[in-house]
């Protein structure tokens, strides 16, 4: 701070101040200084690269390109400028476009600066979606600041949450990206280990980024607030933030997965079902969270058969048992007694818990009532009797007797 007070209005001091702003992530302040100096000194071409870097950091990739072009016209083989151009292309288009921009640099890498080799290797891993990450990134973890973060992202994508955590646990976050990544890793670990402590840390990091003046109106900032409220199970608030950025995530499976859960959790199961069905990723579609929420939406939307079919496609496991319980109880609650009875029947055979018999008994009587009221075809009675006979409970005889008597009187073949 004492040096800060000694700054004078001379170019060198102002450039020093701008670089400090940049390092503190105060990019707009840095841009203001650079632009002021450029107004009087058009020949300070390199400042265009610094301005372009600031715009890149502010997510204004197209503006960054324009400013950068001024410099590249004069210095077409600049390593830093070409690399930044490639990074802008990566953000604006895709990894292939970015790699094409780096091609000339790679051809000249031998004659160019030594440090550029590592930088180019590192960025190629990112442009290629993590390809070669384990060979290239570990040696660069303490050389290029982003290498550690990109390696963490790689581990997260491979579902190796523990490795990701080991890499990031001692990192003191200073930039929004570091806070976000640390939040994501803690959220993933917290959900995997059912650890409230990790989830609390994640929620605090998300809140910090989403609530900060510099990030509250950015897309990542709003996603952070949505994640914070998601962990707090305040789904109405989740939707406020997700709705505000929805148009940027058209057909994004991860976004839709969270969006659909929030919709369903706030009772809007018809929209929830629609969004769940947009998801293409097989990994998500086999996730129990996905299956159970979709089943719940089906049941609430009066499509119990589709929920039952989800169960039939599953391998027998603890998860399929949980889904059965959900179908049995939710269908019962919604008066969809036929599928409730079928689910309770399987549960009872898997586990002779008296509660399952009581559920099955209630559901079978419920179907019988619906048959009497003409809301269910009479032929269903045959299947109800079959379900009841598969029980070892003595109460069964009395119920079967009443049903058969009615069937006889009403000429229903059973």
FISE-504502 format. One record per residue (C-alpha): residue number from 1; residue in three letters; x, y, z. Coordinates in nm, 3 decimals, decimal comma. Layout:
! FISE-504502
NUM|ALA|X|Y|Z .
...
This chain:
! FISE-504502
1|UNK|0,000|0,000|0,000 .
2|UNK|0,289|0,238|0,070 .
3|UNK|0,420|0,189|-0,287 .
4|UNK|0,066|0,236|-0,409 .
5|UNK|0,056|0,585|-0,257 .
6|UNK|0,381|0,677|-0,434 .
7|UNK|0,241|0,602|-0,780 .
8|UNK|0,263|0,894|-1,015 .
9|UNK|0,081|0,970|-1,335 .
10|UNK|0,365|0,845|-1,552 .
11|UNK|0,336|0,556|-1,798 .
12|UNK|0,559|0,309|-1,609 .
13|UNK|0,370|0,359|-1,281 .
14|UNK|0,032|0,333|-1,451 .
15|UNK|0,136|0,012|-1,630 .
16|UNK|0,248|-0,134|-1,297 .
17|UNK|-0,087|-0,042|-1,146 .
18|UNK|-0,271|-0,201|-1,441 .
19|UNK|-0,080|-0,526|-1,400 .
20|UNK|-0,164|-0,535|-1,029 .
21|UNK|-0,532|-0,481|-1,118 .
22|UNK|-0,503|-0,771|-1,363 .
23|UNK|-0,348|-1,000|-1,104 .
24|UNK|-0,628|-0,914|-0,862 .
25|UNK|-0,889|-0,998|-1,128 .
26|UNK|-0,993|-0,631|-1,155 .
27|UNK|-0,995|-0,650|-1,533 .
28|UNK|-1,215|-0,350|-1,611 .
29|UNK|-0,988|-0,121|-1,406 .
30|UNK|-0,685|-0,254|-1,597 .
31|UNK|-0,860|-0,195|-1,931 .
32|UNK|-0,939|0,166|-1,835 .
33|UNK|-0,570|0,235|-1,766 .
34|UNK|-0,448|0,066|-2,087 .
35|UNK|-0,704|0,251|-2,301 .
36|UNK|-0,609|0,585|-2,147 .
37|UNK|-0,241|0,525|-2,229 .
38|UNK|-0,326|0,399|-2,579 .
39|UNK|-0,521|0,716|-2,657 .
40|UNK|-0,199|0,920|-2,634 .
41|UNK|0,040|0,648|-2,753 .
42|UNK|-0,099|0,454|-3,047 .
43|UNK|0,250|0,313|-3,108 .
44|UNK|0,241|0,111|-2,780 .
45|UNK|0,107|-0,185|-2,978 .
46|UNK|0,166|-0,449|-2,710 .
47|UNK|-0,096|-0,285|-2,488 .
48|UNK|-0,356|-0,420|-2,731 .
49|UNK|-0,254|-0,772|-2,624 .
50|UNK|-0,301|-0,678|-2,257 .
51|UNK|-0,642|-0,526|-2,329 .
52|UNK|-0,736|-0,839|-2,527 .
53|UNK|-0,626|-1,057|-2,232 .
54|UNK|-0,850|-0,856|-2,000 .
55|UNK|-1,148|-0,891|-2,234 .
56|UNK|-1,080|-1,265|-2,257 .
57|UNK|-1,091|-1,286|-1,878 .
58|UNK|-1,422|-1,096|-1,880 .
59|UNK|-1,568|-1,351|-2,129 .
60|UNK|-1,587|-1,092|-2,411 .
61|UNK|-1,412|-1,321|-2,656 .
62|UNK|-1,525|-1,144|-2,973 .
63|UNK|-1,411|-0,803|-2,841 .
64|UNK|-1,081|-0,965|-2,740 .
65|UNK|-1,040|-1,088|-3,100 .
66|UNK|-1,094|-0,742|-3,245 .
67|UNK|-0,837|-0,576|-3,017 .
68|UNK|-0,590|-0,859|-3,075 .
69|UNK|-0,619|-0,824|-3,453 .
70|UNK|-0,465|-0,474|-3,432 .
71|UNK|-0,149|-0,622|-3,282 .
72|UNK|-0,137|-0,933|-3,503 .
73|UNK|-0,147|-0,718|-3,817 .
74|UNK|0,188|-0,574|-3,714 .
75|UNK|0,338|-0,879|-3,536 .
76|UNK|0,184|-1,185|-3,705 .
77|UNK|0,412|-1,444|-3,541 .
78|UNK|0,370|-1,341|-3,175 .
79|UNK|0,347|-1,652|-2,955 .
80|UNK|0,140|-1,485|-2,682 .
81|UNK|-0,100|-1,321|-2,928 .
82|UNK|-0,151|-1,634|-3,142 .
83|UNK|-0,208|-1,844|-2,832 .
84|UNK|-0,467|-1,595|-2,704 .
85|UNK|-0,634|-1,595|-3,047 .
86|UNK|-0,653|-1,976|-3,027 .
87|UNK|-0,807|-1,954|-2,678 .
88|UNK|-1,069|-1,707|-2,808 .
89|UNK|-1,151|-1,947|-3,091 .
90|UNK|-1,187|-2,229|-2,837 .
91|UNK|-1,441|-2,025|-2,641 .
92|UNK|-1,626|-1,891|-2,945 .
93|UNK|-1,629|-2,205|-3,160 .
94|UNK|-1,463|-2,532|-3,056 .
95|UNK|-1,137|-2,717|-2,992 .
96|UNK|-1,078|-2,790|-3,360 .
97|UNK|-1,092|-2,423|-3,457 .
98|UNK|-0,858|-2,341|-3,169 .
99|UNK|-0,609|-2,608|-3,272 .
100|UNK|-0,604|-2,476|-3,629 .
101|UNK|-0,497|-2,136|-3,492 .
102|UNK|-0,209|-2,297|-3,303 .
103|UNK|-0,086|-2,487|-3,605 .
104|UNK|0,149|-2,215|-3,729 .
105|UNK|0,289|-2,176|-3,378 .
106|UNK|0,357|-2,549|-3,348 .
107|UNK|0,538|-2,546|-3,681 .
108|UNK|0,760|-2,263|-3,557 .
109|UNK|0,789|-2,379|-3,197 .
110|UNK|1,156|-2,467|-3,235 .
111|UNK|1,252|-2,113|-3,332 .
112|UNK|1,007|-1,949|-3,091 .
113|UNK|1,045|-1,884|-2,719 .
114|UNK|1,125|-2,190|-2,506 .
115|UNK|0,837|-2,132|-2,263 .
116|UNK|0,579|-2,150|-2,539 .
117|UNK|0,629|-2,525|-2,578 .
118|UNK|0,476|-2,602|-2,238 .
119|UNK|0,198|-2,351|-2,291 .
120|UNK|0,104|-2,497|-2,630 .
121|UNK|0,119|-2,855|-2,500 .
122|UNK|-0,104|-2,759|-2,209 .
123|UNK|-0,359|-2,578|-2,425 .
124|UNK|-0,375|-2,861|-2,677 .
125|UNK|-0,486|-3,096|-2,399 .
126|UNK|-0,771|-2,855|-2,323 .
127|UNK|-0,862|-2,804|-2,690 .
128|UNK|-0,874|-3,183|-2,738 .
129|UNK|-1,114|-3,235|-2,449 .
130|UNK|-0,858|-3,376|-2,204 .
131|UNK|-0,678|-3,608|-2,445 .
132|UNK|-0,326|-3,676|-2,317 .
133|UNK|-0,401|-3,506|-1,983 .
134|UNK|-0,218|-3,761|-1,767 .
135|UNK|0,099|-3,740|-1,979 .
136|UNK|0,113|-3,361|-2,020 .
137|UNK|-0,047|-3,196|-1,718 .
138|UNK|0,115|-3,349|-1,403 .
139|UNK|0,468|-3,211|-1,478 .
140|UNK|0,312|-2,868|-1,545 .
141|UNK|0,108|-2,844|-1,224 .
142|UNK|0,351|-2,598|-1,064 .
143|UNK|0,458|-2,435|-1,392 .
144|UNK|0,134|-2,318|-1,553 .
145|UNK|-0,129|-2,212|-1,295 .
146|UNK|-0,418|-2,355|-1,501 .
147|UNK|-0,254|-2,697|-1,532 .
148|UNK|-0,360|-2,798|-1,180 .
149|UNK|-0,718|-2,680|-1,243 .
150|UNK|-0,741|-2,860|-1,578 .
151|UNK|-0,606|-3,179|-1,424 .
152|UNK|-0,875|-3,151|-1,154 .
153|UNK|-1,138|-3,111|-1,428 .
154|UNK|-0,996|-3,416|-1,606 .
155|UNK|-1,024|-3,628|-1,289 .
156|UNK|-1,381|-3,506|-1,230 .
157|UNK|-1,479|-3,609|-1,583 .
158|UNK|-1,329|-3,953|-1,517 .
159|UNK|-1,536|-3,975|-1,194 .
160|UNK|-1,214|-3,989|-0,992 .
161|UNK|-1,337|-3,745|-0,728 .
162|UNK|-1,078|-3,846|-0,467 .
163|UNK|-0,784|-3,769|-0,700 .
164|UNK|-0,944|-3,436|-0,791 .
165|UNK|-0,981|-3,356|-0,421 .
166|UNK|-0,620|-3,450|-0,341 .
167|UNK|-0,500|-3,206|-0,606 .
168|UNK|-0,712|-2,914|-0,498 .
169|UNK|-0,749|-2,954|-0,122 .
170|UNK|-0,444|-2,739|-0,036 .
171|UNK|-0,509|-2,476|-0,304 .
172|UNK|-0,609|-2,141|-0,152 .
173|UNK|-0,860|-2,013|-0,408 .
174|UNK|-0,818|-1,653|-0,526 .
175|UNK|-1,002|-1,643|-0,862 .
176|UNK|-1,369|-1,723|-0,928 .
177|UNK|-1,263|-2,029|-1,134 .
178|UNK|-1,067|-2,169|-0,839 .
179|UNK|-1,355|-2,111|-0,597 .
180|UNK|-1,601|-2,273|-0,840 .
181|UNK|-1,380|-2,575|-0,901 .
182|UNK|-1,314|-2,621|-0,530 .
183|UNK|-1,690|-2,598|-0,474 .
184|UNK|-1,763|-2,857|-0,743 .
185|UNK|-1,504|-3,101|-0,604 .
186|UNK|-1,637|-3,064|-0,249 .
187|UNK|-1,996|-3,107|-0,372 .
188|UNK|-1,905|-3,423|-0,565 .
189|UNK|-1,711|-3,568|-0,272 .
190|UNK|-1,982|-3,467|-0,024 .
191|UNK|-2,249|-3,643|-0,230 .
192|UNK|-2,033|-3,951|-0,284 .
193|UNK|-1,944|-3,986|0,086 .
194|UNK|-2,265|-3,836|0,230 .
195|UNK|-2,045|-3,583|0,407 .
196|UNK|-2,229|-3,276|0,535 .
197|UNK|-1,897|-3,096|0,594 .
198|UNK|-1,791|-3,115|0,228 .
199|UNK|-2,138|-3,011|0,112 .
200|UNK|-2,131|-2,713|0,349 .
201|UNK|-1,793|-2,600|0,213 .
202|UNK|-1,925|-2,637|-0,144 .
203|UNK|-2,234|-2,438|-0,065 .
204|UNK|-2,027|-2,157|0,093 .
205|UNK|-1,790|-2,137|-0,206 .
206|UNK|-2,082|-2,126|-0,450 .
207|UNK|-2,249|-1,854|-0,243 .
208|UNK|-1,927|-1,652|-0,232 .
209|UNK|-1,887|-1,653|-0,612 .
210|UNK|-2,255|-1,609|-0,696 .
211|UNK|-2,296|-1,326|-0,447 .
212|UNK|-1,981|-1,134|-0,547 .
213|UNK|-2,021|-0,805|-0,733 .
214|UNK|-1,797|-0,916|-1,019 .
215|UNK|-1,968|-1,253|-1,078 .
216|UNK|-2,334|-1,208|-0,983 .
217|UNK|-2,435|-1,124|-1,340 .
218|UNK|-2,212|-1,373|-1,519 .
219|UNK|-2,338|-1,714|-1,631 .
220|UNK|-2,099|-1,906|-1,396 .
221|UNK|-2,203|-1,673|-1,111 .
222|UNK|-2,568|-1,755|-1,162 .
223|UNK|-2,493|-2,126|-1,191 .
224|UNK|-2,310|-2,096|-0,859 .
225|UNK|-2,613|-1,942|-0,688 .
226|UNK|-2,832|-2,217|-0,837 .
227|UNK|-2,589|-2,482|-0,703 .
228|UNK|-2,582|-2,316|-0,362 .
229|UNK|-2,963|-2,323|-0,337 .
230|UNK|-2,970|-2,677|-0,479 .
231|UNK|-2,751|-2,797|-0,192 .
232|UNK|-2,978|-2,608|0,050 .
233|UNK|-3,279|-2,776|-0,120 .
234|UNK|-3,441|-2,438|-0,190 .
235|UNK|-3,565|-2,534|-0,534 .
236|UNK|-3,781|-2,227|-0,604 .
237|UNK|-3,465|-2,019|-0,577 .
238|UNK|-3,272|-2,270|-0,790 .
239|UNK|-3,525|-2,212|-1,070 .
240|UNK|-3,494|-1,832|-1,054 .
241|UNK|-3,123|-1,861|-1,134 .
242|UNK|-3,144|-2,150|-1,383 .
243|UNK|-3,425|-1,978|-1,576 .
244|UNK|-3,206|-1,671|-1,616 .
245|UNK|-2,933|-1,866|-1,802 .
246|UNK|-3,146|-2,139|-1,962 .
247|UNK|-3,109|-2,003|-2,316 .
248|UNK|-2,730|-2,057|-2,301 .
249|UNK|-2,764|-2,427|-2,223 .
250|UNK|-2,990|-2,554|-2,497 .
251|UNK|-2,959|-2,934|-2,506 .
252|UNK|-2,694|-2,941|-2,231 .
253|UNK|-2,754|-3,270|-2,046 .
254|UNK|-2,601|-3,166|-1,714 .
255|UNK|-2,797|-2,841|-1,708 .
256|UNK|-3,120|-3,022|-1,799 .
257|UNK|-3,059|-3,284|-1,530 .
258|UNK|-3,043|-3,017|-1,260 .
259|UNK|-3,322|-2,810|-1,416 .
260|UNK|-3,559|-3,109|-1,436 .
261|UNK|-3,492|-3,206|-1,073 .
262|UNK|-3,566|-2,851|-0,959 .
263|UNK|-3,887|-2,844|-1,167 .
264|UNK|-4,003|-3,177|-1,024 .
265|UNK|-3,905|-3,083|-0,668 .
266|UNK|-4,124|-2,771|-0,687 .
267|UNK|-4,421|-2,982|-0,801 .
268|UNK|-4,403|-2,900|-1,172 .
269|UNK|-4,375|-3,264|-1,273 .
270|UNK|-4,512|-3,228|-1,627 .
271|UNK|-4,232|-2,986|-1,726 .
272|UNK|-3,990|-3,192|-1,518 .
273|UNK|-4,077|-3,503|-1,720 .
274|UNK|-4,031|-3,314|-2,050 .
275|UNK|-3,684|-3,194|-1,953 .
276|UNK|-3,576|-3,534|-1,815 .
277|UNK|-3,667|-3,688|-2,152 .
278|UNK|-3,448|-3,437|-2,339 .
279|UNK|-3,137|-3,587|-2,177 .
280|UNK|-2,925|-3,798|-2,413 .
281|UNK|-2,633|-3,904|-2,189 .
282|UNK|-2,648|-4,277|-2,113 .
283|UNK|-2,449|-4,220|-1,795 .
284|UNK|-2,712|-3,983|-1,657 .
285|UNK|-3,000|-4,200|-1,778 .
286|UNK|-2,863|-4,496|-1,580 .
287|UNK|-2,813|-4,287|-1,266 .
288|UNK|-3,053|-4,379|-0,985 .
289|UNK|-3,127|-4,010|-0,917 .
290|UNK|-3,246|-3,976|-1,277 .
291|UNK|-3,452|-4,297|-1,272 .
292|UNK|-3,620|-4,224|-0,940 .
293|UNK|-3,711|-3,865|-1,031 .
294|UNK|-3,839|-3,967|-1,373 .
295|UNK|-4,047|-4,246|-1,217 .
296|UNK|-4,191|-3,997|-0,968 .
297|UNK|-4,279|-3,757|-1,254 .
298|UNK|-4,449|-4,037|-1,448 .
299|UNK|-4,657|-4,133|-1,145 .
300|UNK|-4,756|-3,774|-1,064 .
301|UNK|-4,846|-3,725|-1,432 .
302|UNK|-5,075|-4,033|-1,424 .
303|UNK|-4,844|-4,258|-1,629 .
304|UNK|-4,766|-4,532|-1,375 .
305|UNK|-4,706|-4,795|-1,645 .
306|UNK|-4,401|-4,600|-1,767 .
307|UNK|-4,261|-4,591|-1,413 .
308|UNK|-4,313|-4,967|-1,385 .
309|UNK|-4,128|-5,016|-1,715 .
310|UNK|-3,831|-4,821|-1,577 .
311|UNK|-3,814|-5,074|-1,293 .
312|UNK|-3,843|-5,373|-1,528 .
313|UNK|-3,539|-5,257|-1,726 .
314|UNK|-3,317|-5,242|-1,417 .
315|UNK|-3,083|-5,513|-1,292 .
316|UNK|-3,176|-5,647|-0,948 .
317|UNK|-2,990|-5,436|-0,691 .
318|UNK|-3,037|-5,215|-0,388 .
319|UNK|-3,133|-4,937|-0,629 .
320|UNK|-3,403|-5,140|-0,802 .
321|UNK|-3,542|-5,226|-0,455 .
322|UNK|-3,554|-4,854|-0,368 .
323|UNK|-3,730|-4,777|-0,698 .
324|UNK|-3,988|-5,045|-0,621 .
325|UNK|-4,058|-4,883|-0,283 .
326|UNK|-4,098|-4,545|-0,452 .
327|UNK|-4,339|-4,686|-0,714 .
328|UNK|-4,538|-4,881|-0,452 .
329|UNK|-4,584|-4,583|-0,220 .
330|UNK|-4,622|-4,301|-0,474 .
331|UNK|-4,873|-4,497|-0,685 .
332|UNK|-5,069|-4,573|-0,368 .
333|UNK|-5,069|-4,206|-0,275 .
334|UNK|-5,193|-4,113|-0,625 .
335|UNK|-5,465|-4,379|-0,623 .
336|UNK|-5,292|-4,581|-0,898 .
337|UNK|-5,357|-4,905|-0,713 .
338|UNK|-5,285|-5,154|-0,991 .
339|UNK|-4,912|-5,069|-1,018 .
340|UNK|-4,889|-5,009|-0,644 .
341|UNK|-5,014|-5,366|-0,584 .
342|UNK|-4,768|-5,508|-0,839 .
343|UNK|-4,478|-5,325|-0,673 .
344|UNK|-4,580|-5,424|-0,318 .
345|UNK|-4,616|-5,784|-0,439 .
346|UNK|-4,252|-5,795|-0,558 .
347|UNK|-4,135|-5,619|-0,240 .
348|UNK|-4,319|-5,873|-0,026 .
349|UNK|-4,155|-6,162|-0,209 .
350|UNK|-3,811|-6,005|-0,168 .
351|UNK|-3,861|-5,917|0,200 .
352|UNK|-4,141|-6,064|0,416 .
353|UNK|-4,196|-5,734|0,597 .
354|UNK|-4,558|-5,705|0,727 .
355|UNK|-4,569|-5,345|0,597 .
356|UNK|-4,542|-5,470|0,240 .
357|UNK|-4,834|-5,705|0,292 .
358|UNK|-5,039|-5,418|0,436 .
359|UNK|-4,950|-5,203|0,133 .
360|UNK|-5,042|-5,483|-0,107 .
361|UNK|-5,366|-5,556|0,077 .
362|UNK|-5,468|-5,188|0,067 .
363|UNK|-5,379|-5,158|-0,303 .
364|UNK|-5,571|-5,474|-0,395 .
365|UNK|-5,877|-5,353|-0,207 .
366|UNK|-5,829|-5,017|-0,382 .
367|UNK|-5,838|-5,184|-0,725 .
368|UNK|-6,150|-5,378|-0,620 .
369|UNK|-6,319|-5,049|-0,524 .
370|UNK|-6,226|-4,901|-0,863 .
371|UNK|-6,370|-5,207|-1,040 .
372|UNK|-6,695|-5,161|-0,842 .
373|UNK|-6,699|-4,793|-0,940 .
374|UNK|-6,643|-4,883|-1,306 .
375|UNK|-6,304|-4,705|-1,317 .
376|UNK|-6,105|-5,023|-1,380 .
377|UNK|-6,192|-5,313|-1,616 .
378|UNK|-6,357|-5,610|-1,441 .
379|UNK|-6,100|-5,846|-1,597 .
380|UNK|-5,834|-5,697|-1,369 .
381|UNK|-5,993|-5,885|-1,080 .
382|UNK|-5,836|-6,211|-1,199 .
383|UNK|-5,489|-6,059|-1,161 .
384|UNK|-5,575|-5,912|-0,821 .
385|UNK|-5,676|-6,258|-0,696 .
386|UNK|-5,352|-6,400|-0,835 .
387|UNK|-5,148|-6,135|-0,647 .
388|UNK|-5,337|-6,206|-0,325 .
389|UNK|-5,291|-6,583|-0,349 .
390|UNK|-4,913|-6,544|-0,360 .
391|UNK|-4,916|-6,425|0,002 .
392|UNK|-4,872|-6,643|0,305 .
393|UNK|-5,085|-6,412|0,522 .
394|UNK|-5,399|-6,573|0,677 .
395|UNK|-5,610|-6,257|0,619 .
396|UNK|-5,600|-6,336|0,251 .
397|UNK|-5,875|-6,599|0,253 .
398|UNK|-6,137|-6,357|0,384 .
399|UNK|-6,058|-6,094|0,117 .
400|UNK|-6,051|-6,351|-0,165 .
401|UNK|-6,388|-6,492|-0,053 .
402|UNK|-6,557|-6,150|-0,076 .
403|UNK|-6,406|-6,078|-0,418 .
404|UNK|-6,504|-6,417|-0,560 .
405|UNK|-6,857|-6,380|-0,428 .
406|UNK|-6,892|-6,044|-0,608 .
407|UNK|-6,739|-6,192|-0,925 .
408|UNK|-6,990|-6,476|-0,922 .
409|UNK|-7,286|-6,241|-0,871 .
410|UNK|-7,166|-6,017|-1,155 .
411|UNK|-7,064|-6,301|-1,390 .
412|UNK|-6,699|-6,200|-1,400 .
413|UNK|-6,480|-6,503|-1,484 .
414|UNK|-6,192|-6,540|-1,235 .
